[in-house]
Amino acid sequence: MQVLEITNSSAIVKISFTETQVGVAYTYNPEQFYLFDCDNPDEVKEKVQSADSVGKLISTLKKNGKLKIVL
C-alpha cells in the first residue's frame, strides 16, 4: 500500500492506494481510511498529484462512479 500525505487540502489528510482500492482519510478523523473500490488506482493517483483541489477531485470521482464505497 502506498500513502500520499495531502498538505494542501482542508478536507483530506491522506490517500492510500492498493491494486484495487483507494482509501481516503478526512481531516475530521485522520486515522480512519474510507475505502473505495477502483478500477484504476494509478490513474486516480496521477490525478491527485496534479489536482488543484483534491477534495473536489475525490468528490467528482465518487459522483461519476470511478470510486465506489466499500461497505
C-alpha positions as CSV (number, residue, x, y, z in Angstrom):
1,M,0.0,0.0,0.0
2,Q,1.2,3.5,-0.9
3,V,0.1,6.5,1.1
4,L,0.2,10.1,-0.1
5,E,0.1,12.8,2.5
6,I,-2.1,15.7,1.3
7,T,-0.9,19.0,2.7
8,N,-2.9,21.4,0.5
9,S,-6.4,20.3,1.4
10,S,-8.7,21.4,4.2
11,A,-10.8,18.2,3.8
12,I,-8.4,15.3,3.1
13,V,-5.3,14.4,5.1
14,K,-4.0,11.3,3.2
15,I,-4.9,8.9,0.4
16,S,-3.8,5.3,0.2
17,F,-3.6,3.2,-2.9
18,T,-3.6,-0.6,-3.5
19,E,-4.1,-2.6,-6.7
20,T,-7.9,-2.4,-6.5
21,Q,-8.8,0.2,-3.9
22,V,-8.3,3.8,-2.9
23,G,-8.5,4.9,0.8
24,V,-9.3,8.4,1.8
25,A,-8.6,9.8,5.3
26,Y,-10.5,13.1,6.1
27,T,-9.4,15.8,8.5
28,Y,-12.1,15.1,11.0
29,N,-10.8,11.6,11.5
30,P,-7.3,11.4,10.1
31,E,-6.6,7.9,11.3
32,Q,-9.5,6.2,9.6
33,F,-9.4,5.4,5.9
34,Y,-12.7,5.2,4.0
35,L,-12.2,2.6,1.3
36,F,-13.3,2.8,-2.3
37,D,-13.1,0.1,-5.0
38,C,-11.4,1.5,-8.1
39,D,-10.7,0.0,-11.5
40,N,-7.5,2.1,-12.0
41,P,-5.9,3.4,-8.8
42,D,-2.8,4.5,-10.7
43,E,-4.9,6.9,-12.8
44,V,-6.5,8.3,-9.6
45,K,-3.1,8.8,-8.0
46,E,-1.9,10.8,-11.1
47,K,-5.0,13.0,-10.9
48,V,-4.5,13.5,-7.1
49,Q,-0.9,14.6,-7.6
50,S,-1.8,17.2,-10.2
51,A,-5.1,18.4,-8.8
52,D,-5.7,22.0,-7.6
53,S,-8.4,20.8,-5.3
54,V,-8.0,17.2,-4.0
55,G,-11.4,17.3,-2.1
56,K,-13.2,18.4,-5.3
57,L,-11.5,15.7,-7.3
58,I,-12.4,12.9,-4.9
59,S,-16.0,14.2,-4.7
60,T,-16.2,14.2,-8.5
61,L,-14.7,10.7,-8.8
62,K,-17.3,9.4,-6.3
63,K,-20.1,11.0,-8.1
64,N,-19.1,9.7,-11.6
65,G,-18.7,6.1,-10.2
66,K,-14.8,5.9,-10.5
67,L,-14.7,5.4,-6.7
68,K,-17.3,3.0,-5.3
69,I,-17.6,2.9,-1.5
70,V,-16.8,-0.4,0.2
71,L,-19.5,-1.2,2.7
